[in-house]
Amino acid sequence: MEKPSASAAYAALTASALVWGGSIVGQKLALGAFSAVETSVLRGVGALVILVPLWWWSEGGRTTLTVRDFKVLSLLGLGVLGNHLLTLFGLRYIGASTAGVIIGASPAITALLSSLLVRDIPFRAVAAGCAVSFAGVALVSGVGGNAPSGDHPWLGGTLVLLGLVSWALYSIGGREVMERLSPLTVNWTTLLLSLLLQIPLLWTDQRLLLTGPSVVPVSGWLALVYLIVFATALGQQAWLYGVQGVGPSRAGVFVNLIPVSALLLSALILGEAIGVREVAGIVLILAGVWLVGWQSARLQQTD
């Protein structure tokens, strides 16, 4: 597949990062009306309604998948599954602002895993920066958010962090398969495969199925629509497009925009307070991300 230009890739990554900052708030609102699994399944089904016709219109069903492609896409589907469900379950126990700050560590996590798995970056170039970022995550995870199901910030923070690991693995693995398949193909197939694994979980985590749609407030439906259209269908597509153009390591830097927008929107929409620990945590996280980038660039110049 022909790679996007750098400018187009950067524009797509910026848009997806800003949209995902709002998706943290959207997921928090949705959890007031739906269970975590219901939210994930509904957003996935809704996104497929958009993505599959778009794929058919743009590619005309010309895409053919090999057995190897199917195996890789199945693994990537696990990454989507882990990211969606772990983040949603984590948001049960921490506030949206805290989760948004933790997500700022995503570039460091992607760089760390990329150095260990792909080895495109030496481990020594990311170790110190990752340590600083993870210190910021530990700091903000000690702050309990306005959780609807109890106040367990360490549990919530750990679940969100594991969701970031799932997404980092998805980004790393997605670039390789997008050398043969379009981002749109990767997007809808991995989303479909993740849904097939989630549907049986509906029997273990229900809210809408028990109470019925009539009790869902307008805010809940609006949040779900935002997650379907912007966070999942368009945001994920833009992210894959950007990763295809500039790679997972450089793309991860744009995640820095997520905690900023998430903090502001959490304060404006949810009324969550932004405390000293959140601010200190985001400073540490972003400092660690900067350190990863600086050390990586320095090593490239000396090699």
Backbone as CSV, one residue per row, in Angstrom:
resi,resn,N_x,N_y,N_z,CA_x,CA_y,CA_z,C_x,C_y,C_z
1,MET,0.838,-1.199,0.000,0.000,0.000,0.000,0.876,1.254,0.000
2,GLU,0.449,2.290,-0.747,1.179,3.546,-0.789,1.012,4.290,0.530
3,LYS,2.123,4.768,1.077,2.080,5.443,2.365,1.571,6.867,2.223
4,PRO,0.820,7.367,3.229,0.392,8.767,3.220,1.597,9.692,3.362
5,SER,1.428,10.943,2.930,2.488,11.922,3.124,2.611,12.239,4.608
6,ALA,3.771,12.776,5.006,4.007,13.090,6.416,3.006,14.119,6.927
7,SER,2.720,15.144,6.108,1.786,16.193,6.549,0.382,15.634,6.751
8,ALA,-0.056,14.764,5.839,-1.385,14.161,5.973,-1.432,13.242,7.188
9,ALA,-0.357,12.499,7.417,-0.301,11.603,8.570,-0.348,12.387,9.878
10,TYR,0.407,13.501,9.956,0.419,14.306,11.173,-0.939,14.952,11.432
11,ALA,-1.612,15.385,10.381,-2.948,15.970,10.539,-3.931,14.930,11.071
12,ALA,-3.855,13.706,10.534,-4.739,12.642,10.977,-4.470,12.273,12.426
13,LEU,-3.208,12.208,12.816,-2.847,11.868,14.199,-3.304,12.938,15.181
14,THR,-3.181,14.205,14.782,-3.643,15.301,15.642,-5.141,15.213,15.870
15,ALA,-5.887,14.975,14.784,-7.350,14.874,14.885,-7.753,13.701,15.777
16,SER,-7.104,12.549,15.598,-7.472,11.381,16.398,-7.155,11.594,17.874
17,ALA,-6.041,12.250,18.168,-5.677,12.489,19.565,-6.678,13.408,20.255
18,LEU,-7.101,14.467,19.569,-8.083,15.382,20.144,-9.430,14.697,20.351
19,VAL,-9.815,13.876,19.385,-11.082,13.141,19.491,-11.033,12.166,20.657
20,TRP,-9.897,11.502,20.833,-9.781,10.525,21.913,-9.745,11.179,23.279
21,GLY,-9.284,12.420,23.358,-9.379,13.124,24.630,-10.832,13.277,25.057
22,GLY,-11.690,13.606,24.087,-13.119,13.689,24.367,-13.750,12.342,24.618
23,SER,-13.158,11.279,24.042,-13.750,9.949,24.214,-13.636,9.456,25.653
24,ILE,-12.623,9.955,26.398,-12.511,9.583,27.808,-13.741,10.070,28.565
25,VAL,-14.143,11.308,28.274,-15.352,11.861,28.890,-16.579,11.106,28.399
26,GLY,-16.608,10.803,27.095,-17.741,10.070,26.536,-17.904,8.699,27.175
27,GLN,-16.807,8.008,27.386,-16.893,6.687,28.008,-17.390,6.799,29.447
28,LYS,-16.932,7.826,30.152,-17.373,8.016,31.535,-18.877,8.267,31.591
29,LEU,-19.389,9.096,30.678,-20.819,9.360,30.626,-21.604,8.106,30.239
30,ALA,-21.071,7.354,29.275,-21.763,6.146,28.819,-21.884,5.115,29.931
31,LEU,-20.879,5.056,30.811,-20.908,4.080,31.893,-21.997,4.378,32.919
32,GLY,-22.575,5.566,32.845,-23.702,5.858,33.718,-24.992,5.228,33.235
33,ALA,-25.013,4.786,31.974,-26.222,4.212,31.400,-26.044,2.778,30.919
34,PHE,-24.823,2.418,30.557,-24.548,1.089,30.025,-23.441,0.430,30.849
35,SER,-23.375,-0.901,30.794,-22.242,-1.588,31.408,-21.018,-1.403,30.524
36,ALA,-19.854,-1.787,31.040,-18.622,-1.633,30.269,-18.656,-2.465,28.997
37,VAL,-19.104,-3.718,29.096,-19.154,-4.588,27.923,-20.210,-4.094,26.944
38,GLU,-21.364,-3.663,27.436,-22.398,-3.128,26.551,-21.903,-1.907,25.790
39,THR,-21.199,-1.015,26.487,-20.656,0.175,25.836,-19.693,-0.214,24.727
40,SER,-18.803,-1.157,25.012,-17.819,-1.584,24.028,-18.480,-2.254,22.829
41,VAL,-19.459,-3.123,23.083,-20.132,-3.837,21.992,-20.955,-2.872,21.137
42,LEU,-21.701,-1.983,21.769,-22.540,-1.045,21.022,-21.704,-0.092,20.178
43,ARG,-20.589,0.395,20.719,-19.742,1.300,19.944,-19.106,0.549,18.774
44,GLY,-18.773,-0.724,18.986,-18.181,-1.514,17.916,-19.160,-1.802,16.806
45,VAL,-20.375,-2.202,17.166,-21.402,-2.492,16.156,-21.750,-1.225,15.371
46,GLY,-21.907,-0.120,16.087,-22.222,1.138,15.411,-21.122,1.573,14.457
47,ALA,-19.864,1.393,14.884,-18.739,1.775,14.023,-18.677,0.900,12.782
48,LEU,-18.978,-0.392,12.925,-18.971,-1.283,11.769,-20.031,-0.891,10.748
49,VAL,-21.159,-0.388,11.219,-22.210,0.077,10.309,-21.697,1.209,9.420
50,ILE,-20.754,1.979,9.951,-20.150,3.073,9.183,-18.985,2.574,8.335
51,LEU,-18.122,1.763,8.930,-16.862,1.388,8.291,-17.019,0.399,7.146
52,VAL,-17.873,-0.600,7.316,-17.979,-1.637,6.277,-18.519,-1.071,4.966
53,PRO,-19.618,-0.292,4.953,-20.051,0.310,3.681,-19.003,1.249,3.093
54,LEU,-18.295,1.990,3.962,-17.243,2.880,3.477,-16.125,2.081,2.822
55,TRP,-15.764,0.968,3.437,-14.733,0.099,2.867,-15.187,-0.469,1.524
56,TRP,-16.436,-0.921,1.446,-16.947,-1.514,0.207,-17.001,-0.472,-0.915
57,TRP,-17.369,0.746,-0.535,-17.457,1.815,-1.544,-16.070,2.216,-2.045
58,SER,-15.089,2.271,-1.140,-13.754,2.756,-1.535,-12.875,1.669,-2.142
59,GLU,-13.073,0.412,-1.719,-12.209,-0.655,-2.204,-12.948,-1.703,-3.027
60,GLY,-14.276,-1.608,-3.048,-15.072,-2.469,-3.913,-14.919,-3.956,-3.663
61,GLY,-14.579,-4.335,-2.445,-14.437,-5.754,-2.147,-13.244,-6.394,-2.833
62,ARG,-12.285,-5.587,-3.278,-11.130,-6.137,-4.008,-10.068,-6.726,-3.067
63,THR,-10.191,-6.475,-1.786,-9.188,-6.941,-0.828,-9.289,-8.449,-0.623
64,THR,-8.164,-9.101,-0.665,-8.101,-10.533,-0.380,-7.177,-10.751,0.814
65,LEU,-7.612,-11.608,1.719,-6.849,-11.888,2.935,-6.236,-13.276,2.852
66,THR,-4.958,-13.348,3.143,-4.280,-14.636,3.220,-4.469,-15.217,4.616
67,VAL,-4.086,-16.474,4.765,-4.168,-17.107,6.083,-3.285,-16.357,7.085
68,ARG,-2.124,-15.918,6.636,-1.222,-15.160,7.508,-1.843,-13.834,7.916
69,ASP,-2.495,-13.151,6.958,-3.168,-11.896,7.277,-4.236,-12.115,8.343
70,PHE,-5.004,-13.179,8.189,-6.080,-13.450,9.146,-5.522,-13.697,10.540
71,LYS,-4.391,-14.407,10.624,-3.781,-14.663,11.928,-3.313,-13.364,12.578
72,VAL,-2.672,-12.504,11.769,-2.182,-11.227,12.311,-3.354,-10.352,12.739
73,LEU,-4.396,-10.279,11.911,-5.567,-9.460,12.232,-6.279,-9.972,13.481
74,SER,-6.276,-11.285,13.677,-6.888,-11.852,14.883,-6.138,-11.398,16.129
75,LEU,-4.804,-11.377,16.057,-4.004,-10.894,17.185,-4.247,-9.409,17.427
76,LEU,-4.350,-8.636,16.340,-4.632,-7.217,16.490,-6.020,-6.995,17.083
77,GLY,-6.954,-7.883,16.761,-8.290,-7.792,17.348,-8.250,-7.930,18.859
78,LEU,-7.335,-8.755,19.346,-7.157,-8.869,20.799,-6.664,-7.557,21.386
79,GLY,-5.838,-6.823,20.618,-5.384,-5.515,21.075,-6.530,-4.530,21.194
80,VAL,-7.434,-4.533,20.211,-8.616,-3.673,20.266,-9.485,-4.055,21.455
81,LEU,-9.708,-5.346,21.624,-10.521,-5.845,22.735,-9.952,-5.387,24.075
82,GLY,-8.646,-5.582,24.255,-8.023,-5.202,25.513,-8.090,-3.711,25.762
83,ASN,-7.839,-2.913,24.723,-7.868,-1.461,24.893,-9.257,-0.978,25.281
84,HIS,-10.275,-1.424,24.582,-11.628,-0.941,24.842,-12.132,-1.374,26.222
85,LEU,-12.038,-2.671,26.518,-12.615,-3.165,27.765,-11.818,-2.745,28.992
86,LEU,-10.502,-2.826,28.924,-9.691,-2.461,30.092,-9.848,-0.984,30.439
87,THR,-9.930,-0.133,29.419,-10.131,1.298,29.686,-11.487,1.552,30.312
88,LEU,-12.513,0.902,29.782,-13.861,1.095,30.320,-13.980,0.589,31.758
89,PHE,-13.433,-0.582,32.026,-13.471,-1.098,33.397,-12.639,-0.217,34.329
90,GLY,-11.531,0.309,33.818,-10.727,1.204,34.631,-11.462,2.477,34.999
91,LEU,-12.276,2.979,34.070,-13.026,4.210,34.316,-14.124,4.039,35.362
92,ARG,-14.410,2.814,35.746,-15.346,2.593,36.842,-14.755,3.052,38.173
93,TYR,-13.431,3.086,38.261,-12.766,3.291,39.542,-11.945,4.570,39.627
94,ILE,-11.780,5.282,38.518,-11.079,6.561,38.543,-11.844,7.564,37.698
95,GLY,-11.557,8.835,37.913,-12.201,9.884,37.142,-11.646,9.979,35.736
96,ALA,-12.393,10.638,34.857,-11.962,10.787,33.471,-10.688,11.606,33.366
97,SER,-10.548,12.619,34.213,-9.340,13.451,34.159,-8.100,12.638,34.520
98,THR,-8.211,11.795,35.552,-7.089,10.956,35.952,-6.728,9.964,34.853
99,ALA,-7.750,9.342,34.255,-7.505,8.399,33.160,-6.847,9.101,31.983
100,GLY,-7.278,10.327,31.702,-6.687,11.076,30.603,-5.217,11.359,30.816
101,VAL,-4.849,11.665,32.060,-3.442,11.911,32.376,-2.626,10.630,32.180
102,ILE,-3.149,9.508,32.658,-2.436,8.238,32.521,-2.217,7.893,31.053
103,ILE,-3.203,8.180,30.218,-3.086,7.869,28.796,-1.950,8.658,28.150
104,GLY,-1.544,9.755,28.778,-0.403,10.502,28.270,0.885,9.693,28.262
105,ALA,0.925,8.582,29.020,2.120,7.730,29.036,2.170,6.786,27.849
106,SER,1.170,6.801,27.001,1.115,5.868,25.877,2.340,5.924,24.965
107,PRO,2.877,7.126,24.617,4.071,7.138,23.761,5.261,6.412,24.386
108,ALA,5.431,6.572,25.693,6.541,5.898,26.366,6.340,4.387,26.346
109,ILE,5.105,3.947,26.544,4.817,2.516,26.517,5.053,1.957,25.120
110,THR,4.592,2.681,24.102,4.792,2.227,22.723,6.279,2.145,22.394
111,ALA,7.040,3.166,22.799,8.478,3.166,22.529,9.176,2.023,23.259
112,LEU,8.770,1.768,24.513,9.384,0.695,25.290,9.131,-0.660,24.632
113,LEU,7.864,-0.937,24.283,7.532,-2.217,23.673,8.138,-2.346,22.284
114,SER,8.205,-1.225,21.563,8.816,-1.249,20.242,10.301,-1.583,20.339
115,SER,10.961,-1.060,21.375,12.391,-1.342,21.551,12.630,-2.801,21.921
116,LEU,11.679,-3.401,22.648,11.842,-4.782,23.077,11.416,-5.793,22.015
117,LEU,10.364,-5.456,21.253,9.808,-6.408,20.299,10.343,-6.215,18.888
118,VAL,10.300,-4.963,18.410,10.749,-4.675,17.050,12.226,-4.311,17.024
119,ARG,12.701,-3.765,18.147,14.092,-3.340,18.308,14.479,-2.259,17.301
120,ASP,13.520,-1.374,17.008,13.840,-0.241,16.140,14.475,0.894,16.934
121,ILE,14.323,0.836,18.275,14.915,1.829,19.165,15.670,1.073,20.257
122,PRO,16.921,1.432,20.547,17.653,0.747,21.624,16.956,0.931,22.971
123,PHE,16.952,-0.105,23.773,16.289,-0.041,25.070,16.869,1.057,25.941
124,ARG,18.179,1.272,25.865,18.811,2.303,26.701,18.305,3.700,26.359
125,ALA,17.725,3.844,25.148,17.220,5.153,24.740,15.859,5.467,25.345
126,VAL,15.177,4.441,25.838,13.816,4.672,26.343,13.681,4.371,27.833
127,ALA,14.656,3.705,28.422,14.513,3.242,29.800,14.280,4.384,30.785
128,ALA,15.125,5.422,30.729,15.002,6.525,31.694,13.705,7.289,31.493
129,GLY,13.347,7.587,30.252,12.119,8.323,29.980,10.888,7.553,30.413
130,CYS,10.888,6.245,30.185,9.753,5.428,30.608,9.628,5.419,32.128
131,ALA,10.752,5.373,32.819,10.719,5.380,34.281,10.094,6.666,34.812
132,VAL,10.437,7.802,34.194,9.867,9.084,34.615,8.359,9.120,34.331
133,SER,7.961,8.655,33.136,6.541,8.642,32.789,5.747,7.746,33.724
134,PHE,6.288,6.574,34.031,5.579,5.655,34.909,5.488,6.194,36.336
135,ALA,6.461,7.023,36.726,6.371,7.682,38.032,5.178,8.637,38.056
136,GLY,4.954,9.328,36.930,3.785,10.202,36.823,2.488,9.421,36.880
137,VAL,2.463,8.247,36.231,1.276,7.387,36.287,1.003,6.945,37.720
138,ALA,2.057,6.543,38.431,1.896,6.113,39.819,1.370,7.242,40.696
139,LEU,1.827,8.458,40.411,1.391,9.611,41.202,-0.097,9.872,41.036
140,VAL,-0.565,9.946,39.790,-1.977,10.262,39.585,-2.873,9.090,39.933
141,SER,-2.349,7.871,39.902,-3.162,6.708,40.271,-3.451,6.681,41.761
142,GLY,-2.759,7.511,42.520,-3.039,7.607,43.941,-4.158,8.558,44.264
143,VAL,-4.744,9.140,43.215,-5.841,10.083,43.399,-7.128,9.415,42.999
144,GLY,-8.085,9.319,43.886,-9.366,8.713,43.554,-10.237,9.675,42.781
145,GLY,-10.733,9.221,41.635,-11.638,10.043,40.845,-13.058,9.888,41.324
146,ASN,-13.984,10.484,40.597,-15.390,10.396,40.949,-15.967,9.105,40.382
147,ALA,-15.522,7.977,40.904,-15.925,6.697,40.364,-17.307,6.316,40.827
148,PRO,-18.163,5.804,39.944,-19.518,5.456,40.321,-19.608,4.151,41.086
149,SER,-18.591,3.272,41.003,-18.675,1.953,41.609,-17.616,1.745,42.675
150,GLY,-17.256,2.772,43.358,-16.237,2.643,44.383,-14.996,3.426,44.012
151,ASP,-14.163,3.590,45.011,-12.983,4.427,44.829,-11.740,3.554,44.979
152,HIS,-11.264,2.999,43.857,-10.089,2.136,43.863,-9.122,2.646,42.797
153,PRO,-8.428,3.750,43.084,-7.606,4.382,42.048,-6.484,3.508,41.526
154,TRP,-5.874,2.698,42.397,-4.784,1.850,41.913,-5.303,0.796,40.954
155,LEU,-6.455,0.222,41.264,-7.054,-0.766,40.364,-7.427,-0.114,39.038
156,GLY,-8.107,1.038,39.117,-8.498,1.735,37.902,-7.302,2.153,37.069
157,GLY,-6.279,2.693,37.734,-5.090,3.118,37.009,-4.377,1.958,36.341
158,THR,-4.325,0.813,37.044,-3.678,-0.368,36.465,-4.428,-0.862,35.240
159,LEU,-5.753,-0.882,35.310,-6.555,-1.338,34.166,-6.371,-0.420,32.958
160,VAL,-6.370,0.890,33.183,-6.150,1.828,32.086,-4.756,1.649,31.502
161,LEU,-3.768,1.423,32.369,-2.393,1.219,31.902,-2.297,-0.041,31.044
162,LEU,-2.963,-1.117,31.462,-2.972,-2.342,30.660,-3.683,-2.125,29.327
163,GLY,-4.699,-1.259,29.333,-5.355,-0.902,28.078,-4.394,-0.202,27.129
164,LEU,-3.500,0.608,27.678,-2.496,1.286,26.859,-1.494,0.290,26.278
165,VAL,-1.142,-0.722,27.065,-0.248,-1.766,26.555,-0.900,-2.478,25.373
166,SER,-2.196,-2.763,25.483,-2.924,-3.405,24.386,-2.890,-2.539,23.134
167,TRP,-3.078,-1.234,23.322,-3.084,-0.338,22.162,-1.690,-0.189,21.556
168,ALA,-0.662,-0.198,22.393,0.700,-0.108,21.877,1.030,-1.326,21.020
169,LEU,0.631,-2.502,21.475,0.859,-3.717,20.693,0.077,-3.668,19.389
170,TYR,-1.129,-3.116,19.432,-1.944,-2.966,18.220,-1.261,-2.035,17.227
171,SER,-0.720,-0.917,17.707,-0.061,0.043,16.825,1.199,-0.544,16.202
172,ILE,1.976,-1.289,17.010,3.210,-1.880,16.511,2.905,-2.952,15.463
173,GLY,1.967,-3.829,15.778,1.621,-4.893,14.840,0.876,-4.384,13.627
174,GLY,0.127,-3.289,13.782,-0.665,-2.772,12.674,0.171,-2.217,11.546
175,ARG,1.331,-1.655,11.870,2.143,-1.063,10.815,2.639,-2.125,9.834
176,GLU,2.997,-3.291,10.347,3.515,-4.353,9.479,2.441,-4.857,8.519
177,VAL,1.239,-5.075,9.032,0.191,-5.621,8.176,-0.322,-4.572,7.187
178,MET,-0.161,-3.277,7.531,-0.616,-2.228,6.615,0.332,-2.001,5.445
179,GLU,1.415,-2.772,5.390,2.233,-2.766,4.187,1.531,-3.506,3.056
180,ARG,0.533,-4.346,3.428,-0.213,-5.106,2.428,-1.692,-4.726,2.383
181,LEU,-2.225,-4.286,3.513,-3.646,-3.977,3.600,-3.849,-2.506,3.939
182,SER,-4.977,-1.939,3.533,-5.272,-0.534,3.819,-5.631,-0.361,5.292
183,PRO,-5.453,0.858,5.840,-5.880,1.114,7.225,-7.359,0.826,7.436
184,LEU,-8.191,1.100,6.432,-9.628,0.860,6.560,-9.916,-0.630,6.706
185,THR,-9.215,-1.450,5.939,-9.397,-2.900,6.049,-8.978,-3.391,7.423
186,VAL,-7.836,-2.914,7.895,-7.342,-3.315,9.215,-8.304,-2.860,10.303
187,ASN,-8.847,-1.667,10.153,-9.736,-1.103,11.162,-10.979,-1.955,11.356
188,TRP,-11.730,-2.198,10.271,-13.021,-2.880,10.441,-12.853,-4.372,10.728
189,THR,-11.821,-5.004,10.171,-11.644,-6.434,10.441,-11.228,-6.688,11.886
190,THR,-10.316,-5.882,12.404,-9.894,-6.077,13.800,-11.016,-5.725,14.762
191,LEU,-11.821,-4.728,14.415,-12.962,-4.363,15.249,-13.988,-5.491,15.263
192,LEU,-14.244,-6.088,14.092,-15.196,-7.209,14.011,-14.707,-8.397,14.822
193,LEU,-13.446,-8.725,14.688,-12.897,-9.861,15.427,-12.950,-9.627,16.935
194,SER,-12.714,-8.383,17.364,-12.809,-8.089,18.796,-14.244,-8.226,19.296
195,LEU,-15.213,-7.856,18.455,-16.624,-7.960,18.838,-17.055,-9.416,19.021
196,LEU,-16.581,-10.286,18.146,-16.940,-11.700,18.245,-16.515,-12.279,19.591
197,LEU,-15.437,-11.763,20.144,-14.970,-12.230,21.448,-15.721,-11.578,22.601
198,GLN,-16.271,-10.391,22.360,-16.939,-9.654,23.441,-18.387,-10.065,23.648
199,ILE,-19.061,-10.471,22.584,-20.499,-10.763,22.686,-20.817,-11.779,23.785
200,PRO,-20.061,-12.878,23.920,-20.367,-13.800,25.036,-20.223,-13.159,26.410
201,LEU,-19.395,-12.115,26.513,-19.182,-11.461,27.803,-20.391,-10.638,28.248
202,LEU,-21.335,-10.388,27.342,-22.532,-9.622,27.700,-23.325,-10.297,28.810
203,TRP,-23.248,-11.599,28.894,-23.996,-12.310,29.924,-23.409,-12.099,31.309
204,THR,-22.193,-11.607,31.382,-21.540,-11.402,32.674,-21.553,-9.951,33.131
205,ASP,-21.897,-9.025,32.225,-21.820,-7.599,32.562,-22.962,-6.876,31.849
206,GLN,-24.080,-6.721,32.556,-25.287,-6.172,31.944,-25.823,-4.982,32.731
207,ARG,-26.400,-4.054,32.017,-27.159,-2.967,32.608,-28.340,-2.638,31.701
208,LEU,-28.048,-2.268,30.452,-29.119,-1.982,29.494,-30.012,-3.194,29.278
209,LEU,-29.429,-4.383,29.232,-30.207,-5.600,29.010,-31.141,-5.898,30.172
210,LEU,-30.822,-5.358,31.349,-31.673,-5.587,32.517,-32.720,-4.500,32.704
211,THR,-32.348,-3.252,32.450,-33.251,-2.125,32.714,-34.050,-1.689,31.495
212,GLY,-33.530,-1.956,30.292,-34.222,-1.526,29.079,-33.760,-0.156,28.620
213,PRO,-33.935,0.152,27.337,-33.454,1.428,26.778,-34.232,2.647,27.247
214,SER,-35.427,2.461,27.793,-36.259,3.607,28.158,-35.671,4.420,29.310
215,VAL,-34.823,3.806,30.126,-34.267,4.513,31.284,-32.930,5.185,30.962
216,VAL,-32.435,5.003,29.754,-31.156,5.610,29.375,-31.372,7.101,29.122
217,PRO,-30.644,7.993,29.793,-30.808,9.426,29.581,-30.268,9.852,28.218
218,VAL,-30.657,11.050,27.805,-30.183,11.572,26.520,-28.665,11.673,26.498
219,SER,-28.084,12.055,27.630,-26.620,12.181,27.690,-25.936,10.853,27.408
220,GLY,-26.552,9.759,27.849,-25.985,8.440,27.602,-25.980,8.092,26.125
221,TRP,-27.093,8.385,25.439,-27.163,8.100,23.998,-26.208,8.998,23.216
222,LEU,-26.134,10.273,23.611,-25.213,11.191,22.922,-23.766,10.751,23.100
223,ALA,-23.429,10.306,24.310,-22.075,9.819,24.556,-21.771,8.598,23.699
224,LEU,-22.743,7.708,23.564,-22.560,6.511,22.745,-22.370,6.870,21.282
225,VAL,-23.159,7.825,20.792,-23.015,8.260,19.395,-21.626,8.846,19.159
226,TYR,-21.137,9.635,20.111,-19.794,10.211,19.981,-18.740,9.111,19.919
227,LEU,-18.879,8.113,20.785,-17.916,7.015,20.796,-17.944,6.233,19.489
228,ILE,-19.132,6.043,18.929,-19.274,5.282,17.681,-18.675,6.047,16.502
229,VAL,-19.131,7.280,16.327,-18.786,8.027,15.110,-17.364,8.564,15.175
230,PHE,-17.028,9.222,16.273,-15.748,9.933,16.338,-14.627,9.081,16.926
231,ALA,-14.848,8.507,18.113,-13.761,7.800,18.780,-13.391,6.499,18.087
232,THR,-14.392,5.753,17.604,-14.118,4.425,17.059,-13.982,4.440,15.542
233,ALA,-15.011,4.898,14.830,-14.980,4.837,13.364,-13.956,5.805,12.779
234,LEU,-14.090,7.092,13.102,-13.216,8.092,12.487,-11.871,8.210,13.209
235,GLY,-11.884,8.228,14.536,-10.642,8.395,15.284,-9.673,7.247,15.069
236,GLN,-10.169,6.020,15.137,-9.295,4.867,14.955,-8.787,4.794,13.522
237,GLN,-9.655,5.169,12.562,-9.232,5.179,11.163,-8.129,6.217,10.930
238,ALA,-8.297,7.397,11.513,-7.283,8.440,11.371,-5.971,8.019,12.009
239,TRP,-6.054,7.335,13.141,-4.832,6.889,13.824,-4.065,5.879,12.969
240,LEU,-4.763,4.893,12.426,-4.108,3.898,11.589,-3.500,4.534,10.344
241,TYR,-4.197,5.500,9.798,-3.692,6.224,8.621,-2.387,6.940,8.968
242,GLY,-2.349,7.576,10.136,-1.135,8.273,10.567,0.006,7.332,10.869
243,VAL,-0.294,6.196,11.531,0.732,5.208,11.840,1.338,4.648,10.555
244,GLN,0.489,4.441,9.552,0.981,3.938,8.275,1.969,4.920,7.647
245,GLY,1.753,6.214,7.876,2.597,7.225,7.257,3.909,7.471,7.969
246,VAL,3.892,7.504,9.305,5.113,7.903,10.029,5.604,6.874,11.029
247,GLY,4.883,5.762,11.205,5.333,4.718,12.113,4.822,4.896,13.532
248,PRO,4.803,3.811,14.332,4.227,3.865,15.683,4.994,4.739,16.660
249,SER,6.327,4.799,16.531,7.106,5.575,17.494,6.817,7.067,17.374
250,ARG,6.876,7.599,16.146,6.591,9.022,15.951,5.109,9.328,16.147
251,ALA,4.259,8.386,15.784,2.824,8.609,15.970,2.470,8.718,17.447
252,GLY,3.178,7.949,18.284,2.864,7.949,19.706,3.017,9.300,20.369
253,VAL,3.854,10.167,19.807,4.058,11.490,20.392,2.756,12.290,20.411
254,PHE,1.886,12.048,19.445,0.654,12.823,19.344,-0.339,12.485,20.450
255,VAL,-0.097,11.384,21.148,-0.949,11.045,22.285,-0.809,12.086,23.387
256,ASN,0.264,12.891,23.335,0.438,13.961,24.322,-0.740,14.917,24.350
257,LEU,-1.468,15.012,23.242,-2.617,15.916,23.178,-3.821,15.372,23.940
258,ILE,-3.864,14.051,24.140,-5.035,13.436,24.769,-5.231,13.890,26.216
259,PRO,-4.202,13.828,27.081,-4.449,14.233,28.473,-4.839,15.689,28.619
260,VAL,-4.313,16.554,27.747,-4.663,17.975,27.830,-6.151,18.169,27.544
261,SER,-6.621,17.599,26.425,-8.035,17.754,26.084,-8.919,17.010,27.075
262,ALA,-8.462,15.847,27.562,-9.260,15.095,28.527,-9.413,15.855,29.845
263,LEU,-8.334,16.482,30.310,-8.416,17.266,31.545,-9.390,18.426,31.410
264,LEU,-9.274,19.164,30.318,-10.132,20.330,30.127,-11.600,19.923,29.985
265,LEU,-11.873,18.887,29.182,-13.258,18.461,28.962,-13.849,17.817,30.216
266,SER,-13.026,17.118,30.992,-13.521,16.530,32.245,-13.954,17.614,33.220
267,ALA,-13.193,18.693,33.260,-13.549,19.803,34.145,-14.802,20.527,33.647
268,LEU,-14.894,20.744,32.327,-16.012,21.495,31.764,-17.313,20.698,31.754
269,ILE,-17.247,19.417,31.374,-18.465,18.621,31.173,-18.845,17.834,32.425
270,LEU,-17.858,17.198,33.063,-18.152,16.352,34.225,-17.985,17.078,35.550
271,GLY,-17.360,18.262,35.512,-17.159,19.012,36.750,-16.107,18.406,37.655
272,GLU,-15.187,17.592,37.101,-14.134,16.988,37.911,-13.057,18.021,38.217
273,ALA,-12.577,17.986,39.453,-11.546,18.929,39.869,-10.183,18.491,39.342
274,ILE,-9.389,19.481,38.951,-8.013,19.219,38.516,-7.099,19.668,39.642
275,GLY,-6.494,18.692,40.317,-5.678,18.994,41.485,-4.196,19.078,41.183
276,VAL,-3.430,19.322,42.243,-1.977,19.453,42.108,-1.360,18.143,41.629
277,ARG,-1.854,17.017,42.116,-1.284,15.723,41.724,-1.497,15.452,40.236
278,GLU,-2.674,15.787,39.722,-2.905,15.583,38.284,-1.938,16.417,37.452
279,VAL,-1.773,17.669,37.855,-0.862,18.559,37.116,0.573,18.042,37.219
280,ALA,0.996,17.651,38.449,2.357,17.123,38.625,2.541,15.829,37.849
281,GLY,1.500,15.001,37.834,1.580,13.736,37.117,1.745,13.925,35.624
282,ILE,0.975,14.854,35.058,1.079,15.082,33.617,2.424,15.691,33.248
283,VAL,2.984,16.517,34.157,4.320,17.073,33.909,5.358,15.956,33.861
284,LEU,5.285,15.023,34.817,6.221,13.900,34.833,6.049,13.013,33.597
285,ILE,4.805,12.728,33.242,4.544,11.859,32.094,5.085,12.471,30.813
286,LEU,4.769,13.741,30.589,5.231,14.403,29.367,6.745,14.599,29.378
287,ALA,7.334,14.815,30.571,8.786,14.925,30.658,9.443,13.601,30.271
288,GLY,8.834,12.514,30.697,9.362,11.205,30.329,9.248,10.945,28.835
289,VAL,8.119,11.350,28.242,7.940,11.189,26.793,8.979,12.019,26.039
290,TRP,9.204,13.247,26.507,10.218,14.098,25.864,11.598,13.473,25.982
291,LEU,11.895,12.892,27.145,13.196,12.283,27.367,13.405,11.097,26.431
292,VAL,12.340,10.309,26.210,12.434,9.194,25.269,12.792,9.700,23.877
293,GLY,12.086,10.734,23.428,12.351,11.285,22.102,13.737,11.896,21.984
294,TRP,14.175,12.591,23.031,15.488,13.252,22.999,16.613,12.233,22.976
295,GLN,16.506,11.196,23.823,17.557,10.182,23.855,17.603,9.378,22.555
296,SER,16.418,9.105,21.981,16.370,8.357,20.724,17.036,9.149,19.604
297,ALA,16.709,10.453,19.519,17.305,11.291,18.482,18.813,11.421,18.680
298,ARG,19.237,11.498,19.946,20.673,11.638,20.235,21.438,10.390,19.799
299,LEU,20.856,9.202,20.064,21.520,7.976,19.667,21.589,7.824,18.152
300,GLN,20.518,8.266,17.457,20.527,8.192,16.007,21.617,9.070,15.396
301,GLN,21.889,10.196,16.042,22.933,11.095,15.533,24.341,10.533,15.748
302,THR,24.501,9.768,16.839,25.833,9.219,17.127,26.105,7.909,16.410
303,ASP,25.029,7.203,15.999,25.215,5.906,15.318,25.732,6.104,13.897
